[in-house]
């Protein structure tokens, strides 16, 4: 889990506030909509040349 990095320009889109401060994800948190699609896209990019 949390292996796919969130691009620095998009990290502000994951910002959330708690009583302890404001935070943003640096890695894709599972449970977000389209996480599976994003992960598949990353795998296709990384291993696309290996497809038979």
mmCIF file of the N, C-alpha and C atoms, coordinates in Angstrom:
data_MODEL
# 
_entry.id   MODEL 
# 
loop_
_atom_site.group_PDB 
_atom_site.id 
_atom_site.type_symbol 
_atom_site.label_atom_id 
_atom_site.label_alt_id 
_atom_site.label_comp_id 
_atom_site.label_asym_id 
_atom_site.label_entity_id 
_atom_site.label_seq_id 
_atom_site.pdbx_PDB_ins_code 
_atom_site.Cartn_x 
_atom_site.Cartn_y 
_atom_site.Cartn_z 
_atom_site.occupancy 
_atom_site.B_iso_or_equiv 
_atom_site.pdbx_formal_charge 
_atom_site.auth_seq_id 
_atom_site.auth_comp_id 
_atom_site.auth_asym_id 
_atom_site.auth_atom_id 
_atom_site.pdbx_PDB_model_num 
ATOM 1   N N  . UNK A 1 1  ? 0.824   -1.189  0.000   1.00 0.00 ? 1  UNK A N  1 
ATOM 2   C CA . UNK A 1 1  ? 0.000   0.000   0.000   1.00 0.00 ? 1  UNK A CA 1 
ATOM 3   C C  . UNK A 1 1  ? 0.868   1.252   0.000   1.00 0.00 ? 1  UNK A C  1 
ATOM 4   N N  . UNK A 1 2  ? 0.277   2.340   -0.434  1.00 0.00 ? 2  UNK A N  1 
ATOM 5   C CA . UNK A 1 2  ? 0.940   3.642   -0.446  1.00 0.00 ? 2  UNK A CA 1 
ATOM 6   C C  . UNK A 1 2  ? 2.248   3.634   -1.214  1.00 0.00 ? 2  UNK A C  1 
ATOM 7   N N  . UNK A 1 3  ? 2.285   2.947   -2.356  1.00 0.00 ? 3  UNK A N  1 
ATOM 8   C CA . UNK A 1 3  ? 3.499   2.874   -3.158  1.00 0.00 ? 3  UNK A CA 1 
ATOM 9   C C  . UNK A 1 3  ? 3.509   3.864   -4.323  1.00 0.00 ? 3  UNK A C  1 
ATOM 10  N N  . UNK A 1 4  ? 2.345   4.364   -4.721  1.00 0.00 ? 4  UNK A N  1 
ATOM 11  C CA . UNK A 1 4  ? 2.264   5.269   -5.865  1.00 0.00 ? 4  UNK A CA 1 
ATOM 12  C C  . UNK A 1 4  ? 2.355   6.701   -5.357  1.00 0.00 ? 4  UNK A C  1 
ATOM 13  N N  . UNK A 1 5  ? 3.376   7.421   -5.820  1.00 0.00 ? 5  UNK A N  1 
ATOM 14  C CA . UNK A 1 5  ? 3.560   8.797   -5.367  1.00 0.00 ? 5  UNK A CA 1 
ATOM 15  C C  . UNK A 1 5  ? 2.512   9.716   -5.989  1.00 0.00 ? 5  UNK A C  1 
ATOM 16  N N  . UNK A 1 6  ? 2.086   10.702  -5.199  1.00 0.00 ? 6  UNK A N  1 
ATOM 17  C CA . UNK A 1 6  ? 1.225   11.763  -5.701  1.00 0.00 ? 6  UNK A CA 1 
ATOM 18  C C  . UNK A 1 6  ? 2.162   12.836  -6.238  1.00 0.00 ? 6  UNK A C  1 
ATOM 19  N N  . UNK A 1 7  ? 1.954   13.268  -7.468  1.00 0.00 ? 7  UNK A N  1 
ATOM 20  C CA . UNK A 1 7  ? 2.795   14.301  -8.058  1.00 0.00 ? 7  UNK A CA 1 
ATOM 21  C C  . UNK A 1 7  ? 2.762   15.546  -7.174  1.00 0.00 ? 7  UNK A C  1 
ATOM 22  N N  . UNK A 1 8  ? 3.899   16.200  -7.025  1.00 0.00 ? 8  UNK A N  1 
ATOM 23  C CA . UNK A 1 8  ? 4.010   17.364  -6.137  1.00 0.00 ? 8  UNK A CA 1 
ATOM 24  C C  . UNK A 1 8  ? 2.989   18.451  -6.473  1.00 0.00 ? 8  UNK A C  1 
ATOM 25  N N  . UNK A 1 9  ? 2.697   18.649  -7.752  1.00 0.00 ? 9  UNK A N  1 
ATOM 26  C CA . UNK A 1 9  ? 1.735   19.690  -8.129  1.00 0.00 ? 9  UNK A CA 1 
ATOM 27  C C  . UNK A 1 9  ? 0.303   19.313  -7.769  1.00 0.00 ? 9  UNK A C  1 
ATOM 28  N N  . UNK A 1 10 ? 0.043   18.032  -7.470  1.00 0.00 ? 10 UNK A N  1 
ATOM 29  C CA . UNK A 1 10 ? -1.301  17.577  -7.122  1.00 0.00 ? 10 UNK A CA 1 
ATOM 30  C C  . UNK A 1 10 ? -1.496  17.310  -5.634  1.00 0.00 ? 10 UNK A C  1 
ATOM 31  N N  . UNK A 1 11 ? -0.440  17.406  -4.837  1.00 0.00 ? 11 UNK A N  1 
ATOM 32  C CA . UNK A 1 11 ? -0.552  17.093  -3.416  1.00 0.00 ? 11 UNK A CA 1 
ATOM 33  C C  . UNK A 1 11 ? -1.550  17.999  -2.703  1.00 0.00 ? 11 UNK A C  1 
ATOM 34  N N  . UNK A 1 12 ? -1.685  19.242  -3.137  1.00 0.00 ? 12 UNK A N  1 
ATOM 35  C CA . UNK A 1 12 ? -2.631  20.148  -2.483  1.00 0.00 ? 12 UNK A CA 1 
ATOM 36  C C  . UNK A 1 12 ? -4.073  19.644  -2.604  1.00 0.00 ? 12 UNK A C  1 
ATOM 37  N N  . UNK A 1 13 ? -4.346  18.814  -3.603  1.00 0.00 ? 13 UNK A N  1 
ATOM 38  C CA . UNK A 1 13 ? -5.689  18.269  -3.797  1.00 0.00 ? 13 UNK A CA 1 
ATOM 39  C C  . UNK A 1 13 ? -6.045  17.214  -2.754  1.00 0.00 ? 13 UNK A C  1 
ATOM 40  N N  . UNK A 1 14 ? -5.043  16.703  -2.037  1.00 0.00 ? 14 UNK A N  1 
ATOM 41  C CA . UNK A 1 14 ? -5.274  15.674  -1.020  1.00 0.00 ? 14 UNK A CA 1 
ATOM 42  C C  . UNK A 1 14 ? -5.218  16.249  0.393   1.00 0.00 ? 14 UNK A C  1 
ATOM 43  N N  . UNK A 1 15 ? -5.179  17.563  0.510   1.00 0.00 ? 15 UNK A N  1 
ATOM 44  C CA . UNK A 1 15 ? -5.036  18.224  1.808   1.00 0.00 ? 15 UNK A CA 1 
ATOM 45  C C  . UNK A 1 15 ? -6.260  17.999  2.691   1.00 0.00 ? 15 UNK A C  1 
ATOM 46  N N  . UNK A 1 16 ? -5.993  17.753  3.964   1.00 0.00 ? 16 UNK A N  1 
ATOM 47  C CA . UNK A 1 16 ? -7.063  17.643  4.951   1.00 0.00 ? 16 UNK A CA 1 
ATOM 48  C C  . UNK A 1 16 ? -6.576  18.254  6.260   1.00 0.00 ? 16 UNK A C  1 
ATOM 49  N N  . UNK A 1 17 ? -7.509  18.721  7.072   1.00 0.00 ? 17 UNK A N  1 
ATOM 50  C CA . UNK A 1 17 ? -7.180  19.396  8.322   1.00 0.00 ? 17 UNK A CA 1 
ATOM 51  C C  . UNK A 1 17 ? -7.720  18.604  9.494   1.00 0.00 ? 17 UNK A C  1 
ATOM 52  N N  . UNK A 1 18 ? -6.906  18.508  10.543  1.00 0.00 ? 18 UNK A N  1 
ATOM 53  C CA . UNK A 1 18 ? -7.296  17.852  11.791  1.00 0.00 ? 18 UNK A CA 1 
ATOM 54  C C  . UNK A 1 18 ? -7.002  18.816  12.931  1.00 0.00 ? 18 UNK A C  1 
ATOM 55  N N  . UNK A 1 19 ? -7.403  18.488  14.143  1.00 0.00 ? 19 UNK A N  1 
ATOM 56  C CA . UNK A 1 19 ? -7.050  19.344  15.274  1.00 0.00 ? 19 UNK A CA 1 
ATOM 57  C C  . UNK A 1 19 ? -5.533  19.456  15.478  1.00 0.00 ? 19 UNK A C  1 
ATOM 58  N N  . UNK A 1 20 ? -4.769  18.565  14.880  1.00 0.00 ? 20 UNK A N  1 
ATOM 59  C CA . UNK A 1 20 ? -3.315  18.550  15.064  1.00 0.00 ? 20 UNK A CA 1 
ATOM 60  C C  . UNK A 1 20 ? -2.553  19.212  13.927  1.00 0.00 ? 20 UNK A C  1 
ATOM 61  N N  . UNK A 1 21 ? -3.257  19.685  12.915  1.00 0.00 ? 21 UNK A N  1 
ATOM 62  C CA . UNK A 1 21 ? -2.597  20.366  11.811  1.00 0.00 ? 21 UNK A CA 1 
ATOM 63  C C  . UNK A 1 21 ? -3.229  20.069  10.464  1.00 0.00 ? 21 UNK A C  1 
ATOM 64  N N  . UNK A 1 22 ? -2.635  20.638  9.428   1.00 0.00 ? 22 UNK A N  1 
ATOM 65  C CA . UNK A 1 22 ? -3.067  20.421  8.054   1.00 0.00 ? 22 UNK A CA 1 
ATOM 66  C C  . UNK A 1 22 ? -2.049  19.518  7.374   1.00 0.00 ? 22 UNK A C  1 
ATOM 67  N N  . UNK A 1 23 ? -2.539  18.521  6.668   1.00 0.00 ? 23 UNK A N  1 
ATOM 68  C CA . UNK A 1 23 ? -1.672  17.512  6.069   1.00 0.00 ? 23 UNK A CA 1 
ATOM 69  C C  . UNK A 1 23 ? -2.072  17.265  4.621   1.00 0.00 ? 23 UNK A C  1 
ATOM 70  N N  . UNK A 1 24 ? -1.129  16.738  3.844   1.00 0.00 ? 24 UNK A N  1 
ATOM 71  C CA . UNK A 1 24 ? -1.396  16.330  2.464   1.00 0.00 ? 24 UNK A CA 1 
ATOM 72  C C  . UNK A 1 24 ? -0.668  15.018  2.215   1.00 0.00 ? 24 UNK A C  1 
ATOM 73  N N  . UNK A 1 25 ? -1.286  14.168  1.416   1.00 0.00 ? 25 UNK A N  1 
ATOM 74  C CA . UNK A 1 25 ? -0.671  12.883  1.096   1.00 0.00 ? 25 UNK A CA 1 
ATOM 75  C C  . UNK A 1 25 ? 0.489   13.067  0.124   1.00 0.00 ? 25 UNK A C  1 
ATOM 76  N N  . UNK A 1 26 ? 1.574   12.332  0.350   1.00 0.00 ? 26 UNK A N  1 
ATOM 77  C CA . UNK A 1 26 ? 2.690   12.273  -0.592  1.00 0.00 ? 26 UNK A CA 1 
ATOM 78  C C  . UNK A 1 26 ? 2.609   11.000  -1.426  1.00 0.00 ? 26 UNK A C  1 
ATOM 79  N N  . UNK A 1 27 ? 1.851   10.037  -0.932  1.00 0.00 ? 27 UNK A N  1 
ATOM 80  C CA . UNK A 1 27 ? 1.630   8.770   -1.638  1.00 0.00 ? 27 UNK A CA 1 
ATOM 81  C C  . UNK A 1 27 ? 0.127   8.569   -1.756  1.00 0.00 ? 27 UNK A C  1 
ATOM 82  N N  . UNK A 1 28 ? -0.298  7.865   -2.804  1.00 0.00 ? 28 UNK A N  1 
ATOM 83  C CA . UNK A 1 28 ? -1.720  7.653   -3.060  1.00 0.00 ? 28 UNK A CA 1 
ATOM 84  C C  . UNK A 1 28 ? -2.343  6.801   -1.961  1.00 0.00 ? 28 UNK A C  1 
ATOM 85  N N  . UNK A 1 29 ? -3.285  7.372   -1.217  1.00 0.00 ? 29 UNK A N  1 
ATOM 86  C CA . UNK A 1 29 ? -3.961  6.587   -0.185  1.00 0.00 ? 29 UNK A CA 1 
ATOM 87  C C  . UNK A 1 29 ? -5.017  5.689   -0.832  1.00 0.00 ? 29 UNK A C  1 
ATOM 88  N N  . UNK A 1 30 ? -5.061  4.452   -0.439  1.00 0.00 ? 30 UNK A N  1 
ATOM 89  C CA . UNK A 1 30 ? -6.073  3.558   -0.985  1.00 0.00 ? 30 UNK A CA 1 
ATOM 90  C C  . UNK A 1 30 ? -7.425  3.942   -0.410  1.00 0.00 ? 30 UNK A C  1 
ATOM 91  N N  . UNK A 1 31 ? -8.449  3.737   -1.182  1.00 0.00 ? 31 UNK A N  1 
ATOM 92  C CA . UNK A 1 31 ? -9.791  4.116   -0.788  1.00 0.00 ? 31 UNK A CA 1 
ATOM 93  C C  . UNK A 1 31 ? -10.301 5.319   -1.564  1.00 0.00 ? 31 UNK A C  1 
ATOM 94  N N  . UNK A 1 32 ? -9.405  6.026   -2.246  1.00 0.00 ? 32 UNK A N  1 
ATOM 95  C CA . UNK A 1 32 ? -9.845  7.130   -3.081  1.00 0.00 ? 32 UNK A CA 1 
ATOM 96  C C  . UNK A 1 32 ? -10.450 6.585   -4.370  1.00 0.00 ? 32 UNK A C  1 
ATOM 97  N N  . UNK A 1 33 ? -11.363 7.317   -4.948  1.00 0.00 ? 33 UNK A N  1 
ATOM 98  C CA . UNK A 1 33 ? -11.952 6.924   -6.223  1.00 0.00 ? 33 UNK A CA 1 
ATOM 99  C C  . UNK A 1 33 ? -10.856 6.925   -7.286  1.00 0.00 ? 33 UNK A C  1 
ATOM 100 N N  . UNK A 1 34 ? -10.877 5.932   -8.148  1.00 0.00 ? 34 UNK A N  1 
ATOM 101 C CA . UNK A 1 34 ? -9.936  5.781   -9.259  1.00 0.00 ? 34 UNK A CA 1 
ATOM 102 C C  . UNK A 1 34 ? -8.540  5.341   -8.837  1.00 0.00 ? 34 UNK A C  1 
ATOM 103 N N  . UNK A 1 35 ? -8.348  4.959   -7.583  1.00 0.00 ? 35 UNK A N  1 
ATOM 104 C CA . UNK A 1 35 ? -7.031  4.511   -7.157  1.00 0.00 ? 35 UNK A CA 1 
ATOM 105 C C  . UNK A 1 35 ? -6.592  3.295   -7.960  1.00 0.00 ? 35 UNK A C  1 
ATOM 106 N N  . UNK A 1 36 ? -7.493  2.360   -8.191  1.00 0.00 ? 36 UNK A N  1 
ATOM 107 C CA . UNK A 1 36 ? -7.154  1.180   -8.978  1.00 0.00 ? 36 UNK A CA 1 
ATOM 108 C C  . UNK A 1 36 ? -6.735  1.537   -10.391 1.00 0.00 ? 36 UNK A C  1 
ATOM 109 N N  . UNK A 1 37 ? -7.438  2.490   -10.984 1.00 0.00 ? 37 UNK A N  1 
ATOM 110 C CA . UNK A 1 37 ? -7.102  2.946   -12.330 1.00 0.00 ? 37 UNK A CA 1 
ATOM 111 C C  . UNK A 1 37 ? -5.728  3.607   -12.330 1.00 0.00 ? 37 UNK A C  1 
ATOM 112 N N  . UNK A 1 38 ? -5.463  4.419   -11.325 1.00 0.00 ? 38 UNK A N  1 
ATOM 113 C CA . UNK A 1 38 ? -4.165  5.089   -11.224 1.00 0.00 ? 38 UNK A CA 1 
ATOM 114 C C  . UNK A 1 38 ? -3.049  4.075   -11.048 1.00 0.00 ? 38 UNK A C  1 
ATOM 115 N N  . UNK A 1 39 ? -3.276  3.075   -10.204 1.00 0.00 ? 39 UNK A N  1 
ATOM 116 C CA . UNK A 1 39 ? -2.274  2.038   -9.991  1.00 0.00 ? 39 UNK A CA 1 
ATOM 117 C C  . UNK A 1 39 ? -2.032  1.261   -11.282 1.00 0.00 ? 39 UNK A C  1 
ATOM 118 N N  . UNK A 1 40 ? -3.099  0.905   -11.983 1.00 0.00 ? 40 UNK A N  1 
ATOM 119 C CA . UNK A 1 40 ? -2.950  0.165   -13.238 1.00 0.00 ? 40 UNK A CA 1 
ATOM 120 C C  . UNK A 1 40 ? -2.184  0.990   -14.256 1.00 0.00 ? 40 UNK A C  1 
ATOM 121 N N  . UNK A 1 41 ? -2.462  2.275   -14.332 1.00 0.00 ? 41 UNK A N  1 
ATOM 122 C CA . UNK A 1 41 ? -1.747  3.151   -15.257 1.00 0.00 ? 41 UNK A CA 1 
ATOM 123 C C  . UNK A 1 41 ? -0.258  3.176   -14.922 1.00 0.00 ? 41 UNK A C  1 
ATOM 124 N N  . UNK A 1 42 ? 0.072   3.230   -13.625 1.00 0.00 ? 42 UNK A N  1 
ATOM 125 C CA . UNK A 1 42 ? 1.476   3.221   -13.204 1.00 0.00 ? 42 UNK A CA 1 
ATOM 126 C C  . UNK A 1 42 ? 2.149   1.904   -13.583 1.00 0.00 ? 42 UNK A C  1 
ATOM 127 N N  . UNK A 1 43 ? 1.425   0.791   -13.406 1.00 0.00 ? 43 UNK A N  1 
ATOM 128 C CA . UNK A 1 43 ? 1.995   -0.513  -13.767 1.00 0.00 ? 43 UNK A CA 1 
ATOM 129 C C  . UNK A 1 43 ? 2.171   -0.638  -15.279 1.00 0.00 ? 43 UNK A C  1 
ATOM 130 N N  . UNK A 1 44 ? 1.201   -0.132  -16.051 1.00 0.00 ? 44 UNK A N  1 
ATOM 131 C CA . UNK A 1 44 ? 1.319   -0.153  -17.510 1.00 0.00 ? 44 UNK A CA 1 
ATOM 132 C C  . UNK A 1 44 ? 2.509   0.685   -17.970 1.00 0.00 ? 44 UNK A C  1 
ATOM 133 N N  . UNK A 1 45 ? 2.710   1.817   -17.319 1.00 0.00 ? 45 UNK A N  1 
ATOM 134 C CA . UNK A 1 45 ? 3.840   2.674   -17.654 1.00 0.00 ? 45 UNK A CA 1 
ATOM 135 C C  . UNK A 1 45 ? 5.161   1.989   -17.314 1.00 0.00 ? 45 UNK A C  1 
ATOM 136 N N  . UNK A 1 46 ? 5.215   1.343   -16.148 1.00 0.00 ? 46 UNK A N  1 
ATOM 137 C CA . UNK A 1 46 ? 6.452   0.697   -15.699 1.00 0.00 ? 46 UNK A CA 1 
ATOM 138 C C  . UNK A 1 46 ? 6.765   -0.569  -16.481 1.00 0.00 ? 46 UNK A C  1 
ATOM 139 N N  . UNK A 1 47 ? 5.734   -1.372  -16.783 1.00 0.00 ? 47 UNK A N  1 
ATOM 140 C CA . UNK A 1 47 ? 5.960   -2.686  -17.375 1.00 0.00 ? 47 UNK A CA 1 
ATOM 141 C C  . UNK A 1 47 ? 5.344   -2.853  -18.760 1.00 0.00 ? 47 UNK A C  1 
ATOM 142 N N  . UNK A 1 48 ? 4.889   -1.773  -19.351 1.00 0.00 ? 48 UNK A N  1 
ATOM 143 C CA . UNK A 1 48 ? 4.206   -1.844  -20.640 1.00 0.00 ? 48 UNK A CA 1 
ATOM 144 C C  . UNK A 1 48 ? 5.020   -2.496  -21.742 1.00 0.00 ? 48 UNK A C  1 
ATOM 145 N N  . UNK A 1 49 ? 6.328   -2.295  -21.725 1.00 0.00 ? 49 UNK A N  1 
ATOM 146 C CA . UNK A 1 49 ? 7.171   -2.874  -22.776 1.00 0.00 ? 49 UNK A CA 1 
ATOM 147 C C  . UNK A 1 49 ? 7.307   -4.387  -22.639 1.00 0.00 ? 49 UNK A C  1 
ATOM 148 N N  . UNK A 1 50 ? 6.895   -4.957  -21.496 1.00 0.00 ? 50 UNK A N  1 
ATOM 149 C CA . UNK A 1 50 ? 7.016   -6.394  -21.264 1.00 0.00 ? 50 UNK A CA 1 
ATOM 150 C C  . UNK A 1 50 ? 5.785   -7.178  -21.704 1.00 0.00 ? 50 UNK A C  1 
ATOM 151 N N  . UNK A 1 51 ? 4.722   -6.459  -22.098 1.00 0.00 ? 51 UNK A N  1 
ATOM 152 C CA . UNK A 1 51 ? 3.501   -7.146  -22.515 1.00 0.00 ? 51 UNK A CA 1 
ATOM 153 C C  . UNK A 1 51 ? 3.772   -7.995  -23.744 1.00 0.00 ? 51 UNK A C  1 
ATOM 154 N N  . UNK A 1 52 ? 3.183   -9.206  -23.766 1.00 0.00 ? 52 UNK A N  1 
ATOM 155 C CA . UNK A 1 52 ? 3.413   -10.135 -24.874 1.00 0.00 ? 52 UNK A CA 1 
ATOM 156 C C  . UNK A 1 52 ? 2.426   -9.958  -25.909 1.00 0.00 ? 52 UNK A C  1 
# 
